Amino acid sequence: MLAQNILEELKKIVGKENVLTSKEDMIAYSFDATAAMPEVKPDVVVMPENKEQIVEIVKLAGQHKIPIITRGAGTNLSGGTIPIKNGIVLSMLKLDKIIEIDAENLTARVQPGLIIQKLNDAVAPYGLMYPPDPGTVTTATMGGSVSECSGGLRGLKYGVTKDYIMGLEVVMADGSVIRTGGKTVKNVSGYDLTKLFTGAEGTLGIITEITVKLIPAPKYRRSMLAIFDDIDKAGNTIADIISNKVIPATLEIMDNVTIRTVENYAKIGLPVEAEAILILEVDGNIEQIVINEYETVQKICKDNGAVEIKLAQSDKERDAVFAARRAALPALAQVRPTTVLEDATVPRSKIPQMLKALKEIAKKYNLQIGTFGHAGDGNLHPTILTDESDKEEMERVEKAVDEIFKIAIELGGTLSGEHGIGMAKAKYMEWEFGKEGVEVMKKIKDALDPDHILNPGKMFGGN
Ligand SMILES: Cc1cc2nc3c(=O)[nH]c(=O)nc-3n(C[C@H](O)[C@H](O)[C@H](O)COP(=O)(O)OP(=O)(O)OC[C@H]3O[C@@H](n4cnc5c(N)ncnc54)[C@H](O)[C@@H]3O)c2cc1C
């Protein structure tokens, strides 16, 4: 509970209409999109309208050692915005402007509360695009996406959020404001602070402005759906496409559990008997190259035993399949009360092994696991359909999750391809970085936020 005088100070800074304290509001901000996490209410939710207000809030919080949990749309999948130590939830949704589109330099400057899709809609008339494309592109914010370093459906060819962040403005834990990077294509001055804050999950500073790189939107694309009667064949196809040096813009996989669930939810005619489908898209600016790549991919699918390959005949057909893919998580979430979605990522050549391991883990722990994801970049989303209220089953879930991460790391992979660490994966950090690696990160945290007021309890657990 915050003292009344602090609430009054906050109201002076942002106006009383931007300070939420009702019981309902506290419940609404006690969780995010992550399942099986504790729900913890903040003391207050504050909705600043500009950077100056954020600076004042941070100074006040620092003075009284009150945690600040910066929040975009709350769609993260690692418990990143749960106010585990209570405190102030700082909602960025009112800082939602596009400050500048610089078509000459192929950059844009935006505020952190801007919804990602709105940036793409605004730059499309210039023939430009901002490639990061998480499943939540129409709801997630730029600030949240930068802070998680989101990936998404175009990561394979176009990379992830960090590949498009050129500069940031950040309010630090002591209330000072820094600028990192800028509009220049080249910039090697000093340490790369832009990269440090990208993916920092709100633990090192509060991002108040973002400069992004834009690229010319590709003129041609071909999209297809390849159907398999065996998931191993789909896995081998993915590895073969990459080793044949074709880099599709999109290469997504859905297993049978996911296909059935999505079809039941979206009714778009997915092949419910298939053991796996691959959703593929090749794109580019030279039509013949796009056609050649499409033909190569089609041949590799056939050689690996695809039962059928369906080419999207129109944008409408293509969009329906992509919408189905984006619906995978919401669809799976309807099957059972709790949906534990993981994010383990392996080198692409290890996808067949990872898929096999996931099947074995599901069997070993007698769990229903749906697997989908950005398979082309090695990023699978094994999704355990379970029920938080069943203690015995949750123990099996926990063991299965431990095993998933253990195998991913043994295969040369990582704990998170795109969803971040937050609370959900903090306990595994030493598996990937060793004690010494985690110590280096903790020293950075201590140096930039000595009182641990920024999103405490995330990334390393504890304080
Ligand atoms: C159905 C579904 C599909 C998804 N698909 C994908 C996908 O394909 N790829 C992918 O990568 N992710 C995906 N996600 C995860 C999520 O949507 C992304 O991580 C998203 O970018 C988070 O944005 P947000 O605005 O919701 O951030 P939030 O959840 O609000 O915050 C995320 C983190 O960023 C911090 N933060 C937020 N704003 C700031 C700021 N201005 N300054 C400093 N820190 C800040 C928060 O403290 C928190 O740690 C999916 C989630 C769902 C529910």
The ligand as an SDF file (V2000), in Angstrom:
LIG
                    3D

 53 58  0  0  0  0  0  0  0  0999 V2000
   -1.1890  -14.7870  -28.7980 C   0  0  0  0  0  0  0  0  0  0  0  0
    0.2150  -14.2740  -28.6340 C   0  0  0  0  0  0  0  0  0  0  0  0
    1.1040  -14.3870  -29.6900 C   0  0  0  0  0  0  0  0  0  0  0  0
    2.3990  -13.9040  -29.5600 C   0  0  0  0  0  0  0  0  0  0  0  0
    3.2470  -14.0440  -30.6110 N   0  0  0  0  0  0  0  0  0  0  0  0
    4.5200  -13.6120  -30.4990 C   0  0  0  0  0  0  0  0  0  0  0  0
    5.4370  -13.7930  -31.5820 C   0  0  0  0  0  0  0  0  0  0  0  0
    5.1010  -14.3270  -32.6370 O   0  0  0  0  0  0  0  0  0  0  0  0
    6.7020  -13.3560  -31.3990 N   0  0  0  0  0  0  0  0  0  0  0  0
    7.1210  -12.7420  -30.2420 C   0  0  0  0  0  0  0  0  0  0  0  0
    8.2770  -12.3660  -30.1420 O   0  0  0  0  0  0  0  0  0  0  0  0
    6.2600  -12.5580  -29.2090 N   0  0  0  0  0  0  0  0  0  0  0  0
    4.9840  -12.9680  -29.3050 C   0  0  0  0  0  0  0  0  0  0  0  0
    4.1240  -12.8000  -28.2500 N   0  0  0  0  0  0  0  0  0  0  0  0
    4.6120  -12.1310  -27.0230 C   0  0  0  0  0  0  0  0  0  0  0  0
    4.3140  -10.6100  -26.9450 C   0  0  0  0  0  0  0  0  0  0  0  0
    3.2120  -10.2710  -27.7300 O   0  0  0  0  0  0  0  0  0  0  0  0
    5.5090   -9.7700  -27.3410 C   0  0  0  0  0  0  0  0  0  0  0  0
    6.5850   -9.9670  -26.4480 O   0  0  0  0  0  0  0  0  0  0  0  0
    5.1950   -8.2590  -27.3840 C   0  0  0  0  0  0  0  0  0  0  0  0
    6.1530   -7.6040  -28.1390 O   0  0  0  0  0  0  0  0  0  0  0  0
    5.0800   -7.6070  -26.0430 C   0  0  0  0  0  0  0  0  0  0  0  0
    4.5860   -6.2740  -26.2170 O   0  0  0  0  0  0  0  0  0  0  0  0
    3.6600   -5.5960  -25.1170 P   0  0  0  0  0  0  0  0  0  0  0  0
    3.3810   -4.2060  -25.5400 O   0  0  0  0  0  0  0  0  0  0  0  0
    2.4880   -6.4310  -24.8260 O   0  0  0  0  0  0  0  0  0  0  0  0
    4.6630   -5.5730  -23.8680 O   0  0  0  0  0  0  0  0  0  0  0  0
    4.3740   -5.8920  -22.3500 P   0  0  0  0  0  0  0  0  0  0  0  0
    3.9170   -7.2850  -22.1960 O   0  0  0  0  0  0  0  0  0  0  0  0
    3.5170   -4.8520  -21.7730 O   0  0  0  0  0  0  0  0  0  0  0  0
    5.8340   -5.7280  -21.7300 O   0  0  0  0  0  0  0  0  0  0  0  0
    6.8630   -6.6220  -22.0850 C   0  0  0  0  0  0  0  0  0  0  0  0
    8.1430   -6.2590  -21.3200 C   0  0  0  0  0  0  0  0  0  0  0  0
    8.6130   -4.9970  -21.7490 O   0  0  0  0  0  0  0  0  0  0  0  0
    8.7250   -4.0810  -20.6540 C   0  0  0  0  0  0  0  0  0  0  0  0
    8.3460   -2.7910  -21.2140 N   0  0  0  0  0  0  0  0  0  0  0  0
    7.2020   -2.4580  -21.8540 C   0  0  0  0  0  0  0  0  0  0  0  0
    7.2730   -1.1960  -22.3080 N   0  0  0  0  0  0  0  0  0  0  0  0
    8.4880   -0.7170  -21.9470 C   0  0  0  0  0  0  0  0  0  0  0  0
    9.1530    0.5260  -22.1210 C   0  0  0  0  0  0  0  0  0  0  0  0
    8.5970    1.5420  -22.7630 N   0  0  0  0  0  0  0  0  0  0  0  0
   10.3890    0.6630  -21.5870 N   0  0  0  0  0  0  0  0  0  0  0  0
   10.9960   -0.3420  -20.9060 C   0  0  0  0  0  0  0  0  0  0  0  0
   10.3990   -1.5360  -20.7210 N   0  0  0  0  0  0  0  0  0  0  0  0
    9.1800   -1.7180  -21.2340 C   0  0  0  0  0  0  0  0  0  0  0  0
    7.8180   -4.6280  -19.5910 C   0  0  0  0  0  0  0  0  0  0  0  0
    8.2310   -4.2250  -18.3150 O   0  0  0  0  0  0  0  0  0  0  0  0
    7.9510   -6.1380  -19.8130 C   0  0  0  0  0  0  0  0  0  0  0  0
    9.1080   -6.6000  -19.1690 O   0  0  0  0  0  0  0  0  0  0  0  0
    2.8200  -13.2810  -28.3480 C   0  0  0  0  0  0  0  0  0  0  0  0
    1.9160  -13.1530  -27.2940 C   0  0  0  0  0  0  0  0  0  0  0  0
    0.6280  -13.6470  -27.4200 C   0  0  0  0  0  0  0  0  0  0  0  0
   -0.3170  -13.4670  -26.2700 C   0  0  0  0  0  0  0  0  0  0  0  0
  1  2  1  0
  2  3  1  0
  2 52  2  0
  3  4  2  0
  4  5  1  0
  4 50  1  0
  5  6  2  0
  6  7  1  0
  6 13  1  0
  7  8  2  0
  7  9  1  0
  9 10  1  0
 10 11  2  0
 10 12  1  0
 12 13  2  0
 13 14  1  0
 14 15  1  0
 14 50  1  0
 15 16  1  0
 16 17  1  0
 16 18  1  0
 18 19  1  0
 18 20  1  0
 20 21  1  0
 20 22  1  0
 22 23  1  0
 23 24  1  0
 24 25  2  0
 24 26  1  0
 24 27  1  0
 27 28  1  0
 28 29  2  0
 28 30  1  0
 28 31  1  0
 31 32  1  0
 32 33  1  0
 33 34  1  0
 33 48  1  0
 34 35  1  0
 35 36  1  0
 35 46  1  0
 36 37  1  0
 36 45  1  0
 37 38  2  0
 38 39  1  0
 39 40  1  0
 39 45  2  0
 40 41  1  0
 40 42  2  0
 42 43  1  0
 43 44  2  0
 44 45  1  0
 46 47  1  0
 46 48  1  0
 48 49  1  0
 50 51  2  0
 51 52  1  0
 52 53  1  0
M  END
$$$$
